[in-house]
Amino acid sequence: MNVIFISPQFPHYYYNFCLRLKERGARVLGIGDTPYDGVDDNTKNALDEYYYVPDLQDYEDVYRAVGFYTAKYGKIDWIESENEYWLYLEAHLRTDFNVTTGPKLEDMDQLRHKSKMKDVYQRAGIPVAKYAYLDSLETGLAFAREVGYPVIVKPDDGMGASCTYKLTSDDDFRNIYQTLDQETQFIVEDYVPGNVETFEGITDSQGNILMSTSHVMCDPVMDMVNEHLDTTFYQQPVFASDIYDIGERTVKAFGTKSRFFHFEFIRLTEDKDYLGRKGNLVGLEVNMRAPGAYIPDMMNLAYDVDVYTIWADMILYDQCFYDINRQYWVGYAGRRNDVQYALSNEQIIKRYGRFIALEDDVDAALAEAMSDHIFLFRTKNKEQLFRIMHEITQHAYTKKDKS
């Protein structure tokens, strides 16, 4: 089997996808925009061959790379990146090279545009926030006055919390509107009071969920980015829960087959007239790729499995060979380089080293949402998890702060 992996060298831990495929017997062919001498040994050893292109956004160059691999090795069976930034590129290549094992260009509207995602959610009976296309300032102000402030403004086709704003007044709206890229389609939507909960996993070719999990964001990603907060979230039980039920319905609604997926919902923290009661779940967005922010590693830690192998086995054998049994609570705590904390990294390790599974620096391009330095840790109970999370992210206080 010939598998092309786009950008295997970034993020740096994505070599794991390639390595598991190679270990299972696939031929893994990389295309990346880092010169070969700059690619780390983990990535080099995970690939059968690497093709350098100066710019992955130059479609002709990437097309030639796929053509080169096709001529050398025969028909390409899979094209993947597991990176939201390259989903259009994957789809374009699959369309042009007739690779049938993933979304093509005609599938991308509902997988990338938040407005189209809402349509699919609603057809599945899952409530979503009201929205309008932000075609003019007047349109946006009229919508805000109709639903009431606050409202959210964000790109219809956007990644993460980039260019996403919570507005609380007409003046806010006017000020932000002036800064928006007028070439980009934005939407304005009703603010939903609640916390983000995810549902992610891997499906087989029939859309059956091979494994899944869920994470709770302690703060909205939008606030983590815009307010420069420490990034914190944790893994929660998923089986026989409402998050599993709504996640399974979303898998079916979007025809999620042979995919790593990452869905986001909002759990209401207060009643919302047309959305439901406090505690209900509301559809937010879908991502047909692996979750970022080290969540695959958190899945491994919670279940004592290897999701990179599960993903590779799905591609090669269309099944999972692991017994899926959750054993731990797993947390993520990210620190900012420009913040002083009560405990140093060394003190955290000394105090909680037996619980910490990973300590790492985040790539600068991803640190805005993920923080600069992160800890993954696992415990046997929720109370212990929150105690460790609190100590990792507790800021140092000056005498002035305390007064």
One Martini backbone bead per residue (centre of mass of N, CA, C, O) as a GRO file, in nm:
protein
  403
    1MET     BB    1   0.096   0.036   0.023
    2ASN     BB    2   0.035   0.381  -0.069
    3VAL     BB    3   0.144   0.659   0.138
    4ILE     BB    4   0.070   0.997   0.171
    5PHE     BB    5   0.242   1.252   0.369
    6ILE     BB    6   0.170   1.562   0.480
    7SER     BB    7   0.380   1.705   0.679
    8PRO     BB    8   0.561   1.504   0.882
    9GLN     BB    9   0.744   1.743   1.041
   10PHE     BB   10   0.452   1.895   1.101
   11PRO     BB   11   0.439   1.836   1.369
   12HIS     BB   12   0.692   1.666   1.533
   13TYR     BB   13   0.487   1.415   1.629
   14TYR     BB   14   0.379   1.306   1.335
   15TYR     BB   15   0.565   1.061   1.285
   16ASN     BB   16   0.380   0.846   1.418
   17PHE     BB   17   0.198   0.789   1.180
   18CYS     BB   18   0.422   0.686   0.989
   19LEU     BB   19   0.555   0.465   1.161
   20ARG     BB   20   0.310   0.276   1.193
   21LEU     BB   21   0.274   0.221   0.896
   22LYS     BB   22   0.554   0.104   0.843
   23GLU     BB   23   0.540  -0.125   1.059
   24ARG     BB   24   0.273  -0.249   0.901
   25GLY     BB   25   0.375  -0.221   0.566
   26ALA     BB   26   0.382   0.048   0.453
   27ARG     BB   27   0.429   0.298   0.215
   28VAL     BB   28   0.599   0.602   0.308
   29LEU     BB   29   0.531   0.933   0.168
   30GLY     BB   30   0.682   1.239   0.176
   31ILE     BB   31   0.563   1.591   0.201
   32GLY     BB   32   0.769   1.890   0.237
   33ASP     BB   33   0.897   2.231   0.360
   34THR     BB   34   1.158   2.084   0.459
   35PRO     BB   35   1.460   2.034   0.437
   36TYR     BB   36   1.616   1.742   0.476
   37ASP     BB   37   1.837   1.848   0.683
   38GLY     BB   38   1.584   1.957   0.880
   39VAL     BB   39   1.502   1.673   0.937
   40ASP     BB   40   1.434   1.457   1.161
   41ASP     BB   41   1.503   1.130   1.243
   42ASN     BB   42   1.219   1.032   1.308
   43THR     BB   43   1.104   1.104   1.029
   44LYS     BB   44   1.300   0.961   0.842
   45ASN     BB   45   1.246   0.669   0.972
   46ALA     BB   46   0.923   0.682   0.891
   47LEU     BB   47   1.028   0.684   0.594
   48ASP     BB   48   1.089   0.599   0.254
   49GLU     BB   49   1.028   0.903   0.153
   50TYR     BB   50   1.137   1.244   0.059
   51TYR     BB   51   0.970   1.549  -0.053
   52TYR     BB   52   1.074   1.860  -0.151
   53VAL     BB   53   0.902   2.172  -0.095
   54PRO     BB   54   0.904   2.513  -0.057
   55ASP     BB   55   0.567   2.513  -0.104
   56LEU     BB   56   0.260   2.379  -0.012
   57GLN     BB   57   0.089   2.616  -0.169
   58ASP     BB   58   0.215   2.492  -0.430
   59TYR     BB   59   0.041   2.291  -0.625
   60GLU     BB   60   0.232   2.211  -0.857
   61ASP     BB   61   0.455   2.092  -0.680
   62VAL     BB   62   0.283   1.877  -0.536
   63TYR     BB   63   0.181   1.738  -0.788
   64ARG     BB   64   0.463   1.646  -0.882
   65ALA     BB   65   0.523   1.470  -0.639
   66VAL     BB   66   0.291   1.269  -0.684
   67GLY     BB   67   0.377   1.193  -0.969
   68PHE     BB   68   0.648   1.074  -0.892
   69TYR     BB   69   0.539   0.850  -0.704
   70THR     BB   70   0.359   0.714  -0.914
   71ALA     BB   71   0.585   0.639  -1.116
   72LYS     BB   72   0.757   0.472  -0.901
   73TYR     BB   73   0.502   0.304  -0.724
   74GLY     BB   74   0.225   0.381  -0.811
   75LYS     BB   75  -0.062   0.381  -0.687
   76ILE     BB   76  -0.240   0.579  -0.472
   77ASP     BB   77  -0.421   0.513  -0.168
   78TRP     BB   78  -0.318   0.756   0.022
   79ILE     BB   79  -0.403   1.092   0.160
   80GLU     BB   80  -0.234   1.272   0.426
   81SER     BB   81  -0.207   1.494   0.747
   82GLU     BB   82  -0.377   1.569   1.012
   83ASN     BB   83  -0.421   1.877   0.903
   84GLU     BB   84  -0.619   2.146   0.870
   85TYR     BB   85  -0.445   2.319   0.668
   86TRP     BB   86  -0.445   2.050   0.444
   87LEU     BB   87  -0.735   1.958   0.349
   88TYR     BB   88  -0.754   2.082   0.065
   89LEU     BB   89  -0.506   1.950  -0.051
   90GLU     BB   90  -0.593   1.664  -0.021
   91ALA     BB   91  -0.856   1.685  -0.187
   92HIS     BB   92  -0.725   1.776  -0.451
   93LEU     BB   93  -0.545   1.524  -0.488
   94ARG     BB   94  -0.765   1.311  -0.482
   95THR     BB   95  -0.913   1.417  -0.727
   96ASP     BB   96  -0.672   1.411  -0.940
   97PHE     BB   97  -0.585   1.089  -0.840
   98ASN     BB   98  -0.821   0.906  -0.754
   99VAL     BB   99  -0.862   0.908  -0.434
  100THR     BB  100  -1.107   0.715  -0.227
  101THR     BB  101  -0.995   0.755   0.101
  102GLY     BB  102  -1.140   1.048   0.092
  103PRO     BB  103  -1.197   1.359   0.072
  104LYS     BB  104  -1.315   1.581  -0.160
  105LEU     BB  105  -1.391   1.877  -0.292
  106GLU     BB  106  -1.710   1.828  -0.273
  107ASP     BB  107  -1.684   1.786   0.061
  108MET     BB  108  -1.574   2.064   0.196
  109ASP     BB  109  -1.797   2.254   0.284
  110GLN     BB  110  -1.903   2.079   0.544
  111LEU     BB  111  -1.589   2.060   0.663
  112ARG     BB  112  -1.524   2.399   0.676
  113HIS     BB  113  -1.801   2.537   0.695
  114LYS     BB  114  -1.985   2.651   0.955
  115SER     BB  115  -2.258   2.686   0.812
  116LYS     BB  116  -2.274   2.391   0.696
  117MET     BB  117  -2.253   2.240   0.960
  118LYS     BB  118  -2.523   2.338   1.074
  119ASP     BB  119  -2.701   2.194   0.868
  120VAL     BB  120  -2.621   1.906   0.952
  121TYR     BB  121  -2.695   1.917   1.244
  122GLN     BB  122  -2.997   1.983   1.202
  123ARG     BB  123  -3.065   1.721   1.042
  124ALA     BB  124  -2.979   1.557   1.321
  125GLY     BB  125  -3.107   1.726   1.572
  126ILE     BB  126  -2.886   1.951   1.632
  127PRO     BB  127  -2.820   2.220   1.795
  128VAL     BB  128  -2.770   2.572   1.700
  129ALA     BB  129  -2.656   2.866   1.641
  130LYS     BB  130  -2.729   3.154   1.539
  131TYR     BB  131  -2.687   3.315   1.208
  132ALA     BB  132  -2.479   3.531   0.990
  133TYR     BB  133  -2.374   3.690   0.728
  134LEU     BB  134  -2.097   3.922   0.701
  135ASP     BB  135  -2.162   4.163   0.453
  136SER     BB  136  -2.204   4.389   0.678
  137LEU     BB  137  -2.233   4.605   0.929
  138GLU     BB  138  -2.543   4.622   0.926
  139THR     BB  139  -2.597   4.322   0.945
  140GLY     BB  140  -2.455   4.275   1.216
  141LEU     BB  141  -2.615   4.479   1.390
  142ALA     BB  142  -2.894   4.358   1.340
  143PHE     BB  143  -2.836   4.081   1.461
  144ALA     BB  144  -2.748   4.172   1.744
  145ARG     BB  145  -3.026   4.308   1.810
  146GLU     BB  146  -3.194   4.051   1.782
  147VAL     BB  147  -3.025   3.854   1.995
  148GLY     BB  148  -2.807   3.987   2.144
  149TYR     BB  149  -2.576   4.045   2.364
  150PRO     BB  150  -2.348   3.855   2.280
  151VAL     BB  151  -2.120   3.802   2.002
  152ILE     BB  152  -1.985   3.616   1.723
  153VAL     BB  153  -1.683   3.651   1.529
  154LYS     BB  154  -1.605   3.458   1.226
  155PRO     BB  155  -1.485   3.253   1.013
  156ASP     BB  156  -1.626   3.031   0.806
  157ASP     BB  157  -1.320   2.960   0.710
  158GLY     BB  158  -1.156   2.828   0.986
  159MET     BB  159  -0.899   2.808   1.245
  160GLY     BB  160  -0.995   2.782   1.529
  161ALA     BB  161  -0.945   3.113   1.692
  162SER     BB  162  -0.901   3.267   1.448
  163CYS     BB  163  -1.053   3.562   1.421
  164THR     BB  164  -1.205   3.560   1.710
  165TYR     BB  165  -1.501   3.732   1.851
  166LYS     BB  166  -1.625   3.902   2.139
  167LEU     BB  167  -1.922   4.094   2.147
  168THR     BB  168  -2.092   4.375   2.348
  169SER     BB  169  -2.122   4.603   2.114
  170ASP     BB  170  -2.141   4.834   1.871
  171ASP     BB  171  -1.856   4.939   1.911
  172ASP     BB  172  -1.714   4.674   1.888
  173PHE     BB  173  -1.809   4.611   1.605
  174ARG     BB  174  -1.687   4.855   1.459
  175ASN     BB  175  -1.391   4.803   1.538
  176ILE     BB  176  -1.360   4.514   1.425
  177TYR     BB  177  -1.458   4.548   1.132
  178GLN     BB  178  -1.209   4.723   1.039
  179THR     BB  179  -1.004   4.457   1.072
  180LEU     BB  180  -1.125   4.294   0.856
  181ASP     BB  181  -1.107   4.078   0.601
  182GLN     BB  182  -1.279   4.142   0.300
  183GLU     BB  183  -1.200   3.852   0.159
  184THR     BB  184  -1.347   3.731   0.404
  185GLN     BB  185  -1.582   3.515   0.528
  186PHE     BB  186  -1.809   3.606   0.768
  187ILE     BB  187  -1.961   3.541   1.084
  188VAL     BB  188  -2.254   3.580   1.291
  189GLU     BB  189  -2.320   3.476   1.634
  190ASP     BB  190  -2.465   3.349   1.885
  191TYR     BB  191  -2.416   3.331   2.210
  192VAL     BB  192  -2.293   3.047   2.401
  193PRO     BB  193  -2.339   2.933   2.718
  194GLY     BB  194  -2.029   2.758   2.779
  195ASN     BB  195  -1.859   2.447   2.736
  196VAL     BB  196  -1.618   2.270   2.584
  197GLU     BB  197  -1.678   1.956   2.416
  198THR     BB  198  -1.539   1.663   2.304
  199PHE     BB  199  -1.523   1.435   2.009
  200GLU     BB  200  -1.305   1.156   1.954
  201GLY     BB  201  -1.170   0.946   1.676
  202ILE     BB  202  -1.223   0.625   1.504
  203THR     BB  203  -1.308   0.500   1.184
  204ASP     BB  204  -1.438   0.299   0.963
  205SER     BB  205  -1.567   0.221   0.643
  206GLN     BB  206  -1.873   0.218   0.798
  207GLY     BB  207  -1.867   0.422   1.062
  208ASN     BB  208  -1.738   0.283   1.290
  209ILE     BB  209  -1.639   0.302   1.620
  210LEU     BB  210  -1.331   0.210   1.750
  211MET     BB  211  -1.269   0.487   1.904
  212SER     BB  212  -1.306   0.704   2.204
  213THR     BB  213  -1.338   1.049   2.327
  214SER     BB  214  -1.315   1.318   2.586
  215HIS     BB  215  -1.304   1.682   2.630
  216VAL     BB  216  -1.244   1.955   2.862
  217MET     BB  217  -1.264   2.296   2.855
  218CYS     BB  218  -1.184   2.540   3.085
  219ASP     BB  219  -1.162   2.727   2.831
  220PRO     BB  220  -1.198   2.907   2.576
  221VAL     BB  221  -1.003   2.931   2.305
  222MET     BB  222  -1.056   3.226   2.249
  223ASP     BB  223  -0.950   3.315   2.534
  224MET     BB  224  -0.669   3.192   2.525
  225VAL     BB  225  -0.587   3.380   2.293
  226ASN     BB  226  -0.702   3.678   2.359
  227GLU     BB  227  -0.611   3.646   2.692
  228HIS     BB  228  -0.361   3.466   2.753
  229LEU     BB  229  -0.414   3.186   2.859
  230ASP     BB  230  -0.397   2.912   3.008
  231THR     BB  231  -0.384   2.576   2.903
  232THR     BB  232  -0.682   2.379   2.982
  233PHE     BB  233  -0.747   2.020   3.003
  234TYR     BB  234  -0.966   1.716   2.999
  235GLN     BB  235  -1.041   1.390   3.045
  236GLN     BB  236  -1.341   1.197   2.990
  237PRO     BB  237  -1.593   1.012   3.011
  238VAL     BB  238  -1.794   0.841   2.739
  239PHE     BB  239  -1.946   0.601   2.795
  240ALA     BB  240  -2.277   0.619   2.828
  241SER     BB  241  -2.319   0.915   2.706
  242ASP     BB  242  -2.415   1.214   2.566
  243ILE     BB  243  -2.150   1.257   2.401
  244TYR     BB  244  -2.169   0.989   2.250
  245ASP     BB  245  -2.443   1.021   2.120
  246ILE     BB  246  -2.384   1.288   1.962
  247GLY     BB  247  -2.129   1.183   1.823
  248GLU     BB  248  -2.259   0.948   1.664
  249ARG     BB  249  -2.456   1.128   1.506
  250THR     BB  250  -2.230   1.293   1.368
  251VAL     BB  251  -2.090   1.069   1.218
  252LYS     BB  252  -2.342   1.005   1.042
  253ALA     BB  253  -2.410   1.288   0.925
  254PHE     BB  254  -2.097   1.312   0.792
  255GLY     BB  255  -1.979   1.044   0.689
  256THR     BB  256  -1.761   0.897   0.889
  257LYS     BB  257  -1.492   0.746   0.710
  258SER     BB  258  -1.186   0.656   0.759
  259ARG     BB  259  -1.138   0.838   1.038
  260PHE     BB  260  -1.016   1.095   1.197
  261PHE     BB  261  -1.179   1.275   1.467
  262HIS     BB  262  -1.311   1.623   1.564
  263PHE     BB  263  -1.544   1.734   1.793
  264GLU     BB  264  -1.763   2.019   1.884
  265PHE     BB  265  -1.914   2.128   2.192
  266ILE     BB  266  -2.177   2.278   2.395
  267ARG     BB  267  -2.232   2.322   2.738
  268LEU     BB  268  -2.475   2.442   2.908
  269THR     BB  269  -2.491   2.699   3.182
  270GLU     BB  270  -2.773   2.779   3.058
  271ASP     BB  271  -3.053   2.872   2.952
  272LYS     BB  272  -3.179   2.846   2.600
  273ASP     BB  273  -3.449   2.883   2.434
  274TYR     BB  274  -3.361   2.731   2.137
  275LEU     BB  275  -3.146   2.503   2.272
  276GLY     BB  276  -3.198   2.471   2.595
  277ARG     BB  277  -3.087   2.332   2.874
  278LYS     BB  278  -2.905   2.304   3.123
  279GLY     BB  279  -2.655   2.063   2.998
  280ASN     BB  280  -2.679   2.080   2.716
  281LEU     BB  281  -2.603   2.011   2.375
  282VAL     BB  282  -2.409   2.190   2.121
  283GLY     BB  283  -2.324   2.257   1.810
  284LEU     BB  284  -2.017   2.362   1.647
  285GLU     BB  285  -1.778   2.155   1.520
  286VAL     BB  286  -1.579   2.003   1.259
  287ASN     BB  287  -1.303   1.750   1.226
  288MET     BB  288  -1.116   1.569   0.965
  289ARG     BB  289  -0.905   1.498   1.213
  290ALA     BB  290  -0.677   1.506   1.424
  291PRO     BB  291  -0.619   1.605   1.717
  292GLY     BB  292  -0.461   1.829   1.890
  293ALA     BB  293  -0.272   1.900   2.165
  294TYR     BB  294  -0.191   1.590   2.239
  295ILE     BB  295  -0.448   1.403   2.234
  296PRO     BB  296  -0.343   1.130   2.138
  297ASP     BB  297  -0.168   1.094   2.396
  298MET     BB  298  -0.409   1.107   2.593
  299MET     BB  299  -0.544   0.855   2.488
  300ASN     BB  300  -0.319   0.663   2.557
  301LEU     BB  301  -0.316   0.721   2.868
  302ALA     BB  302  -0.618   0.643   2.934
  303TYR     BB  303  -0.605   0.337   2.767
  304ASP     BB  304  -0.343   0.192   2.699
  305VAL     BB  305  -0.262   0.283   2.400
  306ASP     BB  306  -0.228   0.321   2.026
  307VAL     BB  307  -0.358   0.541   1.800
  308TYR     BB  308  -0.158   0.517   1.567
  309THR     BB  309  -0.213   0.215   1.529
  310ILE     BB  310  -0.515   0.224   1.493
  311TRP     BB  311  -0.501   0.399   1.239
  312ALA     BB  312  -0.325   0.206   1.071
  313ASP     BB  313  -0.521  -0.039   1.092
  314MET     BB  314  -0.751   0.096   0.948
  315ILE     BB  315  -0.606   0.130   0.676
  316LEU     BB  316  -0.506  -0.182   0.643
  317TYR     BB  317  -0.768  -0.354   0.811
  318ASP     BB  318  -1.037  -0.219   0.928
  319GLN     BB  319  -0.928  -0.234   1.241
  320CYS     BB  320  -0.924  -0.317   1.593
  321PHE     BB  321  -0.684  -0.475   1.838
  322TYR     BB  322  -0.800  -0.338   2.083
  323ASP     BB  323  -0.880  -0.290   2.415
  324ILE     BB  324  -1.128  -0.065   2.525
  325ASN     BB  325  -1.004   0.079   2.842
  326ARG     BB  326  -1.049   0.292   3.078
  327GLN     BB  327  -0.800   0.412   3.349
  328TYR     BB  328  -0.767   0.736   3.325
  329TRP     BB  329  -0.684   1.054   3.413
  330VAL     BB  330  -0.632   1.339   3.186
  331GLY     BB  331  -0.401   1.617   3.157
  332TYR     BB  332  -0.367   1.971   3.053
  333ALA     BB  333  -0.082   2.204   3.092
  334GLY     BB  334  -0.020   2.545   3.002
  335ARG     BB  335   0.252   2.767   2.954
  336ARG     BB  336   0.384   3.092   2.972
  337ASN     BB  337   0.674   3.268   2.914
  338ASP     BB  338   0.547   3.561   3.038
  339VAL     BB  339   0.502   3.393   3.305
  340GLN     BB  340   0.483   3.374   3.653
  341TYR     BB  341   0.530   3.103   3.870
  342ALA     BB  342   0.514   2.947   4.169
  343LEU     BB  343   0.631   2.705   4.001
  344SER     BB  344   0.863   2.539   3.865
  345ASN     BB  345   0.934   2.295   3.654
  346GLU     BB  346   1.115   2.143   3.857
  347GLN     BB  347   0.908   2.140   4.092
  348ILE     BB  348   0.691   1.982   3.947
  349ILE     BB  349   0.857   1.727   3.900
  350LYS     BB  350   0.929   1.671   4.196
  351ARG     BB  351   0.623   1.654   4.296
  352TYR     BB  352   0.481   1.503   4.003
  353GLY     BB  353   0.647   1.290   3.833
  354ARG     BB  354   0.462   1.023   3.857
  355PHE     BB  355   0.228   1.174   3.669
  356ILE     BB  356   0.418   1.260   3.444
  357ALA     BB  357   0.437   1.192   3.085
  358LEU     BB  358   0.477   1.501   2.970
  359GLU     BB  359   0.733   1.732   2.853
  360ASP     BB  360   0.699   2.039   2.651
  361ASP     BB  361   0.762   2.219   2.367
  362VAL     BB  362   0.604   2.447   2.165
  363ASP     BB  363   0.542   2.543   1.876
  364ALA     BB  364   0.518   2.866   1.787
  365ALA     BB  365   0.270   2.830   1.581
  366LEU     BB  366   0.090   2.687   1.840
  367ALA     BB  367   0.103   2.860   2.118
  368GLU     BB  368  -0.146   3.041   2.131
  369ALA     BB  369  -0.337   2.786   2.215
  370MET     BB  370  -0.117   2.579   2.379
  371SER     BB  371   0.124   2.708   2.462
  372ASP     BB  372   0.475   2.677   2.540
  373HIS     BB  373   0.445   2.482   2.800
  374ILE     BB  374   0.394   2.130   2.873
  375PHE     BB  375   0.165   1.906   3.053
  376LEU     BB  376   0.123   1.560   3.105
  377PHE     BB  377  -0.128   1.389   3.308
  378ARG     BB  378  -0.199   1.110   3.541
  379THR     BB  379  -0.484   0.965   3.712
  380LYS     BB  380  -0.730   0.802   3.925
  381ASN     BB  381  -0.851   1.097   3.981
  382LYS     BB  382  -1.003   1.406   3.964
  383GLU     BB  383  -0.889   1.557   4.211
  384GLN     BB  384  -0.589   1.517   4.145
  385LEU     BB  385  -0.590   1.653   3.872
  386PHE     BB  386  -0.674   1.942   3.972
  387ARG     BB  387  -0.435   1.988   4.161
  388ILE     BB  388  -0.213   1.980   3.945
  389MET     BB  389  -0.323   2.195   3.755
  390HIS     BB  390  -0.314   2.426   3.959
  391GLU     BB  391  -0.003   2.420   4.019
  392ILE     BB  392   0.097   2.468   3.728
  393THR     BB  393  -0.097   2.752   3.691
  394GLN     BB  394   0.010   2.907   3.923
  395HIS     BB  395   0.067   3.220   4.005
  396ALA     BB  396   0.264   3.461   4.089
  397TYR     BB  397   0.284   3.685   4.375
  398THR     BB  398   0.276   3.996   4.473
  399LYS     BB  399   0.225   4.230   4.709
  400LYS     BB  400   0.036   4.394   4.531
  401ASP     BB  401  -0.161   4.165   4.456
  402LYS     BB  402  -0.247   4.100   4.759
  403SER     BB  403  -0.363   4.396   4.815
   0.00000   0.00000   0.00000
